[in-house]
Amino acid sequence: MLTIEETRALSEVHPEFKPIIESESSMLGSWAMDTDIHAMRDMIAYMREMRPKPDPKSLPYLTEELKIPLRDGFEVNARVYKPRDIPADGCPGFVVFHGGGFVCGDLETEAYLCAHFTSLGGIAVNIDYRHAPEHVFPQAIHDAFDATKWQTAENVENLGINPKKGFLIGGESSGADIVLAVSHLCRDDKMSPPLTGVFAPIPSGANESTIPEQYRKHFFSKEQNANAPLFSTESLNFVHANYQPDEKSPLAWPVAFPDHGGIPKTYFQVCGLDPVRDCGLVLEQVYRDAGIPTKLDVYAGLPHGFWAMFPELTVTKKRTSDTIEAPKGSACWRPHPTEPELWGFPHILGETDGTQRSMQHTEAALAPVNRDDRGRAALWRFLMAPLSSPSQSCPPVDWLFSAPSGPISQRCPGHFNTTTPNLASGRVDARQLSSPTRLPGHFWGISWFRLGSRTLQSPSPSGLAALWMVRFNAQSKRSKRSKRPKPSPTA
């Protein structure tokens, strides 16, 4: 394990992220205790309705919508992602649960992860669960466990999954906490077929009440990174206030399970500038102590889930490569021709030519448009515009993704200043914008689609809702200040 000094050094801002920090962009804001969950969900629903739909024929994979029954009769939504060509003996499987602080998120949140898994020849099952505060702890865990059992016990063959080729479970952030707990429940239930791997980036599955005594001195990231961008300690408190986890339950804090033996190999990712950094570091060490094969990637000086908000960064591309490609250089990488080692989100087909071709095909199909694309610039300007109300400030989606007939400032007055470039040209010089063109992606922002011969981007509902909430919070604080009673004039 890292020394205390080495761990502290992980909070030093990454050189590539420094300009973003210095820009003081509103996009660096995080959830606060007064964040309005219901307003955020309303915006998610609105953007889901307005979002352009990709042509299914243009995608390199197929999808199928499902309903999964749970123990209390409730049915959760699920979406299956399959390669277009499925071998007769089936494919490896990947069960996915989204992040979102247990309070939001949907099947779009981890859609990119599922799509990438199909590029490796696998089948992903993206499963929703009930959210807090309406459904507090441990509802999300129960939903996820029931859905995982349903898939393996009754429908694994119907879905085209061959668990002998690999059966993984994964999720990011709160999704990571879910899968760490569910993997223990599956072990205790002697689920057959068993899980073969766990993908758990940026988990928060340890707290002051459950941290092992020998690692207590290594548990200080909540204080060191209390004011971190994107996700602060107040954001974490907001999540806990709504989710209401039991302070000592291993279902909420997987580090507290008395025995970790029998858990499949697990791949952790940790961000250095993150309040939950030490949760992941300690969890990985505890797993190692228990003899579980682990893989750990640490992204020093970067905030929680940075890859979602800033997909164009070089370090984001490295993280994507780490996630998708097998960690061949690690001591735990032991490929086998018939039963390859599977790390969370791995290079599951070993070094075969088929895998390389599949990866190239998917990269070409899902490649993002140029970072200075007009839609990206338009979206940035739209998000940074003064906000009065959702109905007044939200331009039609076609304004963001269609070539405007003239400068967009003419089509969307009040949102763009006179220096905004003509976005119809298809390229934008970022220096002409009043703010950096740093835009969200995947989890909290942009999803990429190929529509016919064009590659377009679309804001995910979760992403725009999160960014709108940053603006709602800022406006709310300004409004509260403006409504404070002025001191009475003195005689």
SETIDREN-322991 format. One record per residue (C-alpha): y, x, z; chain. Coordinates in Angstrom, 2 decimals, decimal comma. Each point is the difference from the previous one (the first is absolute). Layout:
N
+---------+---------+---------+----+
!       v !       u !       w ! ch !
+---------+---------+---------+----+
!       Y !       X !       Z !  A !
...
+---------+---------+---------+----+
//
This chain:
491
+---------+---------+---------+----+
!       v !       u !       w ! ch !
+---------+---------+---------+----+
!    0,00 !    0,00 !    0,00 !  A !
!    3,58 !    1,12 !   -0,60 !  A !
!    1,89 !    1,58 !    2,86 !  A !
!    2,84 !   -1,98 !    1,58 !  A !
!    2,52 !    2,25 !   -1,74 !  A !
!   -1,68 !   -0,48 !   -3,37 !  A !
!   -0,07 !   -3,75 !    0,52 !  A !
!    3,69 !   -0,12 !    0,87 !  A !
!    0,81 !    1,94 !   -3,14 !  A !
!   -1,51 !   -2,79 !   -2,11 !  A !
!    3,17 !   -2,03 !    0,62 !  A !
!    2,23 !    2,46 !   -1,85 !  A !
!    1,21 !   -1,92 !   -3,04 !  A !
!   -1,76 !    0,89 !   -3,24 !  A !
!    2,37 !    1,79 !   -2,44 !  A !
!   -0,60 !   -2,63 !   -2,68 !  A !
!    0,87 !   -2,78 !    2,45 !  A !
!    3,20 !    1,58 !    1,36 !  A !
!    2,27 !   -1,34 !   -2,76 !  A !
!   -1,31 !   -3,48 !    0,63 !  A !
!    0,70 !    0,30 !    3,73 !  A !
!    3,48 !    1,34 !   -0,71 !  A !
!    0,73 !   -2,89 !   -2,36 !  A !
!   -0,21 !   -2,41 !    2,97 !  A !
!   -1,50 !   -2,54 !   -2,36 !  A !
!   -0,64 !   -3,51 !    1,29 !  A !
!   -3,53 !    0,44 !   -1,26 !  A !
!   -0,67 !    2,33 !    2,93 !  A !
!    0,43 !   -2,87 !    2,44 !  A !
!   -2,88 !   -1,35 !    2,02 !  A !
!   -1,09 !   -3,14 !    1,79 !  A !
!    1,91 !   -0,78 !    3,19 !  A !
!   -0,78 !   -2,28 !    2,90 !  A !
!    2,22 !   -2,71 !   -1,52 !  A !
!   -1,56 !    0,13 !   -3,47 !  A !
!   -0,57 !   -3,55 !   -1,24 !  A !
!   -3,68 !   -0,23 !   -0,99 !  A !
!    0,35 !   -3,47 !   -1,47 !  A !
!    2,90 !    0,97 !   -2,25 !  A !
!   -1,99 !    2,99 !   -1,16 !  A !
!   -3,00 !   -2,18 !   -0,83 !  A !
!    2,20 !   -2,47 !   -1,86 !  A !
!    1,25 !    2,82 !   -2,19 !  A !
!   -3,57 !    1,17 !   -0,61 !  A !
!   -0,94 !   -3,48 !   -1,15 !  A !
!    3,08 !   -0,24 !   -2,21 !  A !
!   -0,64 !    3,34 !   -1,68 !  A !
!   -3,65 !   -0,85 !   -0,49 !  A !
!    1,01 !   -3,07 !   -1,98 !  A !
!    2,58 !    1,87 !   -2,07 !  A !
!   -2,07 !    3,10 !   -0,65 !  A !
!   -1,04 !    0,64 !   -3,62 !  A !
!   -3,75 !   -0,24 !   -0,46 !  A !
!   -1,84 !    2,72 !   -1,91 !  A !
!   -2,24 !   -0,90 !   -2,90 !  A !
!   -3,54 !    0,32 !    1,46 !  A !
!   -1,29 !    1,17 !   -3,37 !  A !
!    2,23 !    3,08 !    0,18 !  A !
!   -1,37 !    1,21 !    3,35 !  A !
!   -2,91 !    2,47 !    0,21 !  A !
!   -1,69 !   -2,16 !    2,64 !  A !
!   -0,92 !   -3,62 !    0,65 !  A !
!    0,97 !   -2,10 !    3,02 !  A !
!   -1,54 !   -3,05 !    1,62 !  A !
!    1,47 !   -2,17 !    2,76 !  A !
!   -2,24 !   -0,97 !    2,92 !  A !
!    0,06 !   -1,91 !    3,29 !  A !
!   -1,96 !    1,59 !    2,85 !  A !
!   -1,20 !   -2,24 !    2,86 !  A !
!    0,55 !    1,20 !    3,57 !  A !
!   -1,58 !   -0,82 !    3,37 !  A !
!    2,39 !   -2,86 !    0,79 !  A !
!   -0,24 !   -1,63 !   -3,43 !  A !
!    3,24 !    1,48 !   -1,28 !  A !
!   -0,11 !    1,55 !   -3,48 !  A !
!    1,99 !    3,14 !   -0,86 !  A !
!    1,09 !    0,95 !   -3,48 !  A !
!   -1,63 !    2,96 !   -1,71 !  A !
!    0,24 !    1,64 !   -3,40 !  A !
!   -2,75 !    2,04 !   -1,64 !  A !
!    0,91 !    2,88 !   -2,33 !  A !
!   -2,74 !    1,06 !   -2,42 !  A !
!   -0,22 !    2,52 !   -2,84 !  A !
!   -0,37 !   -1,61 !   -3,40 !  A !
!   -3,35 !    1,73 !   -0,45 !  A !
!   -2,37 !   -0,36 !    2,97 !  A !
!   -3,29 !    1,92 !   -0,10 !  A !
!   -3,23 !   -1,93 !    0,43 !  A !
!   -0,63 !    1,58 !    3,39 !  A !
!    3,42 !   -0,96 !    1,36 !  A !
!    3,01 !    1,92 !    1,29 !  A !
!    1,20 !    1,51 !    3,28 !  A !
!    1,97 !   -2,46 !    2,12 !  A !
!    3,32 !    0,19 !    1,84 !  A !
!    1,21 !   -2,66 !    2,49 !  A !
!    3,80 !    0,08 !    0,38 !  A !
!    2,30 !   -1,46 !    2,66 !  A !
!    3,75 !    0,21 !   -0,52 !  A !
!    2,68 !    1,42 !    2,24 !  A !
!    3,15 !   -1,80 !    1,10 !  A !
!    0,18 !    0,31 !    3,77 !  A !
!   -2,43 !   -2,91 !    0,47 !  A !
!    2,91 !   -2,35 !   -0,79 !  A !
!    0,28 !    0,09 !   -3,79 !  A !
!   -1,65 !    1,33 !   -3,14 !  A !
!   -2,31 !   -1,60 !   -2,51 !  A !
!   -2,46 !    0,76 !   -2,77 !  A !
!    2,74 !    1,74 !   -1,97 !  A !
!    0,65 !    2,54 !    2,74 !  A !
!   -2,98 !    2,26 !   -0,72 !  A !
!   -0,55 !   -1,12 !   -3,60 !  A !
!    0,71 !    3,51 !   -1,28 !  A !
!   -2,70 !    1,43 !    2,27 !  A !
!   -2,56 !   -2,47 !   -1,32 !  A !
!    1,00 !    0,68 !   -3,61 !  A !
!   -0,44 !    3,74 !    0,49 !  A !
!   -3,42 !   -0,52 !    1,52 !  A !
!   -1,16 !   -1,81 !   -3,12 !  A !
!    1,09 !    3,05 !   -1,98 !  A !
!   -2,61 !    1,96 !    1,91 !  A !
!   -2,70 !   -2,47 !   -1,01 !  A !
!    0,06 !   -2,04 !    3,20 !  A !
!    0,49 !   -3,64 !    0,97 !  A !
!    2,71 !   -0,79 !    2,55 !  A !
!    0,24 !   -3,18 !    2,07 !  A !
!    3,55 !   -0,56 !    1,21 !  A !
!   -0,06 !   -2,35 !    3,01 !  A !
!    2,84 !   -1,77 !    1,81 !  A !
!    0,05 !   -0,98 !    3,69 !  A !
!    2,05 !   -2,19 !    2,29 !  A !
!    3,29 !    1,43 !    1,24 !  A !
!    1,93 !    0,11 !    3,24 !  A !
!    1,93 !   -1,46 !    1,70 !  A !
!   -1,85 !   -3,21 !   -0,87 !  A !
!   -3,35 !    1,75 !    0,41 !  A !
!    0,23 !    2,78 !    2,55 !  A !
!   -2,52 !    2,68 !    0,91 !  A !
!   -2,94 !    0,10 !   -0,55 !  A !
!    0,08 !   -2,55 !   -2,84 !  A !
!    0,57 !    2,58 !   -2,76 !  A !
!   -2,96 !    2,06 !    1,22 !  A !
!   -2,30 !   -3,03 !    0,18 !  A !
!    1,04 !   -1,13 !   -3,49 !  A !
!   -0,58 !    3,45 !   -1,45 !  A !
!   -3,39 !    0,45 !    1,67 !  A !
!   -1,22 !   -3,44 !   -1,07 !  A !
!    1,13 !    0,61 !   -3,58 !  A !
!   -1,68 !    3,41 !   -0,12 !  A !
!   -3,27 !   -1,42 !    1,29 !  A !
!    0,17 !   -2,88 !   -2,47 !  A !
!    0,37 !    2,39 !   -2,88 !  A !
!   -2,80 !    2,35 !    1,01 !  A !
!   -2,52 !   -2,46 !    1,40 !  A !
!    0,20 !   -2,74 !   -2,59 !  A !
!    1,92 !    0,98 !   -3,10 !  A !
!   -0,18 !    3,73 !   -0,59 !  A !
!   -2,36 !   -0,36 !   -2,96 !  A !
!    1,85 !   -3,00 !   -1,43 !  A !
!    3,17 !    2,07 !   -0,03 !  A !
!   -1,69 !    2,79 !   -1,96 !  A !
!    0,08 !    2,48 !    2,88 !  A !
!   -2,82 !    2,44 !    0,57 !  A !
!    0,51 !    1,26 !    3,57 !  A !
!   -2,43 !    2,86 !   -0,63 !  A !
!    2,70 !    1,48 !   -2,21 !  A !
!    2,52 !   -0,29 !    2,81 !  A !
!    1,53 !   -2,72 !    2,14 !  A !
!    3,49 !    0,75 !    1,31 !  A !
!    2,61 !   -1,78 !    2,08 !  A !
!    3,68 !    0,86 !    0,02 !  A !
!    3,58 !   -1,03 !    0,61 !  A !
!    3,41 !    1,53 !    0,61 !  A !
!    2,06 !   -0,11 !    3,21 !  A !
!   -1,01 !   -3,19 !    1,87 !  A !
!   -2,77 !   -0,29 !   -2,58 !  A !
!   -1,24 !    3,38 !    1,22 !  A !
!   -0,10 !   -1,27 !    3,57 !  A !
!   -2,01 !   -2,99 !   -1,18 !  A !
!   -2,61 !    2,04 !   -1,87 !  A !
!   -0,41 !    2,49 !    2,85 !  A !
!   -0,82 !   -2,88 !    2,35 !  A !
!   -2,17 !   -1,84 !   -2,54 !  A !
!   -2,05 !    3,12 !   -0,74 !  A !
!   -0,98 !    0,10 !    3,68 !  A !
!   -0,86 !   -3,70 !    0,01 !  A !
!   -2,14 !    0,44 !   -3,12 !  A !
!   -1,83 !    2,86 !    1,69 !  A !
!   -0,59 !   -2,00 !    3,19 !  A !
!   -1,18 !   -2,98 !   -2,05 !  A !
!   -2,43 !    2,28 !   -1,88 !  A !
!    1,38 !   -1,43 !   -3,21 !  A !
!   -2,24 !    0,55 !   -2,97 !  A !
!    0,76 !    1,55 !   -2,36 !  A !
!    2,19 !    2,28 !    2,14 !  A !
!    3,43 !    1,36 !   -0,83 !  A !
!    0,00 !    3,51 !   -1,46 !  A !
!    3,66 !    0,97 !    0,37 !  A !
!    3,37 !   -0,98 !    1,51 !  A !
!    3,48 !    0,56 !   -1,48 !  A !
!    2,65 !   -0,15 !    2,77 !  A !
!    3,48 !    1,28 !   -0,90 !  A !
!    2,85 !   -0,17 !    2,57 !  A !
!   -1,84 !   -1,87 !    2,79 !  A !
!    1,54 !   -0,88 !    3,37 !  A !
!   -3,29 !   -0,48 !    1,84 !  A !
!    0,88 !    1,75 !    3,26 !  A !
!    2,52 !   -0,68 !    2,76 !  A !
!    1,00 !    1,35 !    3,39 !  A !
!   -2,73 !   -2,00 !    1,75 !  A !
!   -2,85 !    1,16 !   -2,24 !  A !
!    0,84 !    3,56 !   -0,98 !  A !
!   -2,69 !    2,41 !    1,28 !  A !
!    1,30 !    2,03 !    2,91 !  A !
!   -0,72 !    3,34 !   -1,70 !  A !
!    2,34 !   -0,95 !   -2,87 !  A !
!    2,79 !   -1,66 !    2,00 !  A !
!    2,30 !    3,03 !   -0,42 !  A !
!   -0,42 !   -0,34 !   -3,75 !  A !
!    1,18 !   -3,62 !   -0,02 !  A !
!    3,78 !    0,01 !   -0,33 !  A !
!    0,88 !   -1,12 !   -3,54 !  A !
!    1,32 !   -3,38 !    1,15 !  A !
!    2,73 !    1,82 !    1,89 !  A !
!    0,55 !    2,84 !   -2,46 !  A !
!    0,18 !   -2,32 !   -3,02 !  A !
!    1,53 !   -3,01 !    1,75 !  A !
!    2,77 !   -0,32 !   -2,61 !  A !
!   -2,05 !    0,94 !   -3,05 !  A !
!    0,93 !   -1,62 !   -3,33 !  A !
!   -2,07 !   -2,82 !   -1,50 !  A !
!   -1,99 !   -0,60 !    3,20 !  A !
!    1,44 !    0,75 !    3,43 !  A !
!   -1,29 !   -0,42 !    3,52 !  A !
!    1,97 !   -3,24 !    0,15 !  A !
!   -1,90 !   -1,11 !   -3,11 !  A !
!   -3,24 !    0,73 !    1,82 !  A !
!    1,21 !   -1,98 !    3,01 !  A !
!    0,89 !   -2,87 !   -2,34 !  A !
!   -3,56 !    0,01 !   -1,36 !  A !
!   -1,53 !    0,02 !    3,48 !  A !
!    2,33 !   -2,73 !    1,25 !  A !
!   -1,27 !   -2,30 !   -2,74 !  A !
!   -3,65 !    1,12 !   -0,18 !  A !
!   -0,42 !    0,14 !    3,82 !  A !
!   -2,92 !    2,44 !    0,18 !  A !
!   -1,95 !    0,49 !    3,23 !  A !
!    1,28 !    3,29 !    1,40 !  A !
!   -3,50 !    1,35 !    0,64 !  A !
!   -2,20 !   -1,71 !   -2,57 !  A !
!   -1,79 !    2,30 !   -2,47 !  A !
!    0,42 !   -2,72 !   -2,63 !  A !
!    3,74 !    0,68 !    0,17 !  A !
!   -0,28 !    3,73 !    0,74 !  A !
!   -3,17 !    1,35 !   -1,65 !  A !
!    0,32 !    3,32 !    1,82 !  A !
!   -1,11 !   -1,93 !    3,11 !  A !
!   -3,50 !   -0,82 !   -1,26 !  A !
!   -2,30 !    1,67 !    2,56 !  A !
!   -2,28 !    1,31 !   -2,75 !  A !
!    0,87 !    0,99 !   -3,54 !  A !
!   -3,49 !    1,12 !   -0,95 !  A !
!   -1,38 !   -1,52 !   -3,18 !  A !
!    3,41 !   -0,53 !   -1,63 !  A !
!   -0,02 !    1,13 !   -3,64 !  A !
!    2,12 !    2,88 !   -1,22 !  A !
!    3,69 !   -0,83 !    0,23 !  A !
!    3,05 !    1,17 !   -1,94 !  A !
!    3,32 !    0,03 !    1,92 !  A !
!    3,50 !    0,49 !   -1,37 !  A !
!    2,93 !    0,67 !    2,33 !  A !
!    3,77 !    0,22 !   -0,56 !  A !
!    1,92 !    2,58 !    2,04 !  A !
!    3,23 !   -1,97 !    0,41 !  A !
!   -1,74 !   -3,10 !    1,33 !  A !
!   -0,11 !   -1,58 !    3,47 !  A !
!   -3,76 !   -0,56 !   -0,39 !  A !
!   -0,67 !    3,54 !   -1,23 !  A !
!   -1,81 !    1,08 !    3,15 !  A !
!   -2,15 !   -3,13 !   -0,03 !  A !
!   -1,57 !    1,23 !   -3,21 !  A !
!   -0,21 !    3,63 !    1,09 !  A !
!   -1,73 !   -0,87 !    3,26 !  A !
!   -2,32 !   -2,54 !   -1,64 !  A !
!   -1,17 !    2,60 !   -2,51 !  A !
!   -0,65 !    2,52 !    2,77 !  A !
!   -1,89 !   -2,55 !    2,11 !  A !
!   -2,16 !   -0,82 !   -3,03 !  A !
!   -0,70 !    3,69 !   -0,52 !  A !
!   -0,92 !    0,34 !    3,66 !  A !
!   -2,53 !   -2,79 !   -0,53 !  A !
!   -1,56 !    1,85 !   -2,93 !  A !
!    1,37 !   -2,29 !   -2,71 !  A !
!    0,80 !    1,76 !   -3,30 !  A !
!    3,74 !   -0,38 !   -0,55 !  A !
!    2,67 !    0,96 !   -2,48 !  A !
!    3,65 !    0,25 !    1,05 !  A !
!    3,06 !    0,34 !   -2,24 !  A !
!    3,38 !    0,41 !    1,73 !  A !
!    3,29 !   -0,52 !   -1,84 !  A !
!    2,48 !    1,96 !    2,07 !  A !
!    3,60 !   -1,16 !    0,24 !  A !
!   -0,62 !   -3,37 !   -1,66 !  A !
!    0,26 !   -3,51 !    1,47 !  A !
!   -2,58 !   -2,74 !    0,37 !  A !
!   -1,32 !   -1,12 !   -3,38 !  A !
!    2,61 !    2,00 !   -1,93 !  A !
!   -2,08 !   -0,28 !   -3,18 !  A !
!    0,65 !   -3,73 !   -0,14 !  A !
!    3,78 !    0,19 !    0,08 !  A !
!    0,42 !    3,17 !   -2,06 !  A !
!   -2,73 !    0,20 !   -2,64 !  A !
!    1,90 !    2,46 !   -2,18 !  A !
!   -0,08 !    2,87 !    2,51 !  A !
!   -2,17 !    2,99 !   -0,77 !  A !
!   -1,57 !   -0,24 !    3,43 !  A !
!   -0,89 !   -3,64 !   -0,73 !  A !
!   -1,87 !    1,13 !   -3,08 !  A !
!   -1,85 !    2,53 !    2,16 !  A !
!   -0,92 !   -2,72 !    2,46 !  A !
!   -1,27 !   -2,17 !   -2,84 !  A !
!   -2,09 !    2,91 !   -1,26 !  A !
!   -1,34 !    0,63 !    3,50 !  A !
!   -0,94 !   -3,66 !    0,31 !  A !
!   -1,64 !   -0,52 !   -3,35 !  A !
!   -1,66 !    3,34 !   -0,61 !  A !
!   -2,84 !    1,34 !    2,10 !  A !
!    0,86 !    2,63 !    2,63 !  A !
!   -2,29 !    2,48 !   -1,70 !  A !
!    1,46 !    2,95 !    1,83 !  A !
!   -0,78 !   -1,32 !    3,46 !  A !
!   -2,96 !    1,17 !    2,01 !  A !
!   -1,23 !   -3,58 !    0,16 !  A !
!   -0,20 !   -0,43 !   -3,76 !  A !
!   -3,67 !    0,04 !   -0,90 !  A !
!   -0,50 !   -1,71 !   -3,36 !  A !
!   -3,46 !   -1,30 !   -0,80 !  A !
!   -1,05 !   -1,04 !   -3,51 !  A !
!   -1,40 !   -3,35 !    1,08 !  A !
!    1,83 !   -0,74 !    3,25 !  A !
!    3,44 !    1,64 !   -0,15 !  A !
!    2,04 !    0,53 !    3,14 !  A !
!    2,68 !   -2,71 !    0,19 !  A !
!    3,30 !    0,66 !    1,69 !  A !
!    1,98 !   -3,17 !    0,56 !  A !
!    1,43 !   -0,10 !   -3,50 !  A !
!   -2,06 !    2,67 !   -1,73 !  A !
!   -1,00 !    1,57 !   -3,22 !  A !
!   -3,13 !   -2,09 !    0,30 !  A !
!   -1,75 !    1,02 !   -3,19 !  A !
!   -0,01 !    3,71 !    0,75 !  A !
!    0,98 !    2,24 !   -2,92 !  A !
!   -1,33 !   -2,10 !   -2,85 !  A !
!    1,87 !   -0,28 !   -3,27 !  A !
!   -0,09 !   -3,77 !    0,39 !  A !
!    2,18 !    0,22 !    3,08 !  A !
!    2,54 !    2,21 !   -1,73 !  A !
!    0,24 !   -2,34 !   -2,95 !  A !
!    0,33 !   -2,99 !    2,28 !  A !
!    2,79 !    1,67 !    1,96 !  A !
!    1,88 !    0,93 !   -3,16 !  A !
!   -0,35 !   -3,54 !   -1,33 !  A !
!    1,39 !   -1,51 !    3,18 !  A !
!    2,87 !    2,47 !    0,27 !  A !
!    1,03 !   -0,89 !   -3,54 !  A !
!   -0,30 !   -3,72 !    0,66 !  A !
!    1,88 !    0,00 !    3,29 !  A !
!    2,49 !    2,79 !   -0,68 !  A !
!    3,49 !   -0,87 !    1,33 !  A !
!    2,97 !   -0,16 !   -2,30 !  A !
!    2,68 !    2,67 !    0,14 !  A !
!    1,68 !    0,26 !    3,39 !  A !
!    3,40 !   -0,64 !   -1,63 !  A !
!   -1,27 !   -3,19 !   -1,62 !  A !
!    2,55 !   -2,82 !   -0,28 !  A !
!   -2,09 !   -2,38 !    2,08 !  A !
!   -0,16 !    2,51 !    2,81 !  A !
!    3,72 !    0,56 !   -0,02 !  A !
!    0,62 !   -3,73 !   -0,16 !  A !
!   -2,30 !   -0,59 !    2,92 !  A !
!    1,74 !    2,66 !    2,05 !  A !
!    3,43 !   -1,41 !   -0,70 !  A !
!   -1,25 !   -3,51 !    0,78 !  A !
!   -1,48 !    1,04 !    3,34 !  A !
!    3,08 !    1,93 !    1,06 !  A !
!    2,44 !   -2,77 !   -0,95 !  A !
!    1,91 !   -1,84 !    2,75 !  A !
!   -2,14 !   -2,80 !    1,36 !  A !
!    1,26 !   -3,47 !    0,85 !  A !
!   -3,14 !   -2,13 !   -0,36 !  A !
!   -3,34 !    0,25 !   -1,83 !  A !
!    0,85 !   -2,82 !   -2,38 !  A !
!    3,37 !    1,49 !   -0,87 !  A !
!   -0,95 !    3,67 !   -0,14 !  A !
!   -3,41 !   -0,06 !   -1,69 !  A !
!    0,38 !    0,22 !   -3,78 !  A !
!   -2,72 !   -1,40 !   -2,25 !  A !
!   -2,89 !    2,39 !   -0,39 !  A !
!    0,53 !    0,25 !   -3,75 !  A !
!    3,28 !    1,75 !    0,70 !  A !
!   -1,97 !    2,81 !    1,54 !  A !
!   -2,66 !    0,36 !   -2,67 !  A !
!    1,55 !   -1,16 !   -3,28 !  A !
!    2,40 !    2,01 !   -2,10 !  A !
!    3,39 !   -1,61 !    0,70 !  A !
!    2,21 !   -1,03 !   -2,87 !  A !
!    2,78 !    2,11 !    1,43 !  A !
!    0,89 !    2,04 !    3,05 !  A !
!   -1,83 !   -1,56 !    2,92 !  A !
!    3,26 !   -0,13 !    1,95 !  A !
!    1,06 !   -2,77 !   -2,40 !  A !
!   -3,19 !   -1,99 !    0,57 !  A !
!   -0,05 !    0,43 !    3,76 !  A !
!    3,66 !    0,08 !    1,09 !  A !
!    0,60 !    1,04 !    3,56 !  A !
!   -3,12 !    2,12 !    0,23 !  A !
!    0,94 !    2,93 !   -2,21 !  A !
!    3,18 !    2,02 !    0,01 !  A !
!    1,88 !    0,98 !   -3,12 !  A !
!   -1,70 !    3,40 !   -0,16 !  A !
!   -3,47 !   -1,50 !   -0,38 !  A !
!   -1,44 !    1,31 !   -3,27 !  A !
!   -1,14 !   -2,23 !   -2,83 !  A !
!   -3,63 !   -0,55 !    0,89 !  A !
!   -0,89 !   -1,28 !   -3,45 !  A !
!   -0,27 !    3,57 !   -1,22 !  A !
!   -3,30 !    0,40 !    1,80 !  A !
!    1,04 !    3,13 !    1,85 !  A !
!    2,40 !    0,45 !    2,87 !  A !
!    1,65 !    3,13 !    1,31 !  A !
!   -0,56 !   -0,14 !    3,75 !  A !
!    3,33 !    1,81 !    0,49 !  A !
!    1,78 !   -3,11 !   -1,25 !  A !
!   -1,33 !   -2,06 !    2,89 !  A !
!    1,77 !   -0,15 !    3,32 !  A !
!   -3,32 !    0,45 !    1,89 !  A !
!   -3,11 !    2,10 !   -0,67 !  A !
!   -2,61 !   -1,66 !   -2,17 !  A !
!   -2,61 !   -0,01 !    2,73 !  A !
!   -2,09 !   -3,10 !   -0,43 !  A !
!   -3,00 !   -1,41 !    1,81 !  A !
!   -3,50 !   -0,05 !   -1,40 !  A !
!   -3,48 !   -1,40 !    0,54 !  A !
!   -0,14 !   -1,16 !    3,63 !  A !
!    3,68 !   -0,82 !    0,54 !  A !
!    1,39 !   -0,15 !   -3,48 !  A !
!   -0,92 !    0,69 !   -3,59 !  A !
!   -3,27 !   -0,88 !   -1,68 !  A !
!   -0,64 !    1,32 !   -3,48 !  A !
!   -1,49 !   -2,11 !   -2,76 !  A !
!   -0,77 !    0,53 !   -3,64 !  A !
!    0,94 !   -3,06 !   -2,03 !  A !
!   -1,16 !    0,33 !   -3,59 !  A !
!    1,55 !    3,15 !   -1,37 !  A !
!    2,62 !    0,21 !    2,74 !  A !
!   -0,29 !    1,42 !    3,50 !  A !
!    2,13 !   -2,00 !    2,40 !  A !
!    0,64 !    0,04 !    3,70 !  A !
!    0,15 !   -2,94 !    2,33 !  A !
!    1,23 !   -0,16 !    3,60 !  A !
!   -2,82 !   -1,02 !    2,30 !  A !
!    0,79 !   -2,95 !    2,27 !  A !
!   -0,62 !    2,09 !    3,10 !  A !
!    2,27 !    2,75 !   -1,23 !  A !
!    3,05 !   -2,05 !   -0,78 !  A !
!   -0,45 !   -2,02 !    3,16 !  A !
!   -0,02 !    3,17 !    2,08 !  A !
!    3,13 !    1,28 !   -1,70 !  A !
!    1,72 !   -3,35 !    0,33 !  A !
!   -0,81 !    0,06 !    3,69 !  A !
!    1,80 !    3,32 !    0,32 !  A !
!    3,02 !   -1,70 !   -1,48 !  A !
!   -0,46 !   -3,15 !    2,08 !  A !
!   -0,03 !    2,14 !    3,13 !  A !
!    3,11 !    1,88 !   -1,05 !  A !
!    1,82 !   -3,22 !   -0,88 !  A !
!   -1,13 !   -1,61 !    3,25 !  A !
!    1,42 !    2,87 !    2,02 !  A !
!    3,29 !   -0,19 !   -1,91 !  A !
!    0,08 !   -3,75 !    0,52 !  A !
!   -0,63 !    0,34 !    3,73 !  A !
!    2,83 !    2,51 !    0,28 !  A !
!    2,36 !   -2,24 !   -1,95 !  A !
!   -0,83 !   -2,97 !    2,25 !  A !
!    0,71 !    1,80 !    3,24 !  A !
!    2,91 !   -1,70 !    1,79 !  A !
!    3,21 !    1,90 !   -0,38 !  A !
!    1,85 !    0,87 !    3,19 !  A !
!    2,66 !   -2,51 !    0,90 !  A !
!    3,52 !    1,19 !   -0,80 !  A !
!    1,90 !    1,02 !    3,06 !  A !
!    3,26 !   -1,62 !    0,82 !  A !
+---------+---------+---------+----+
//
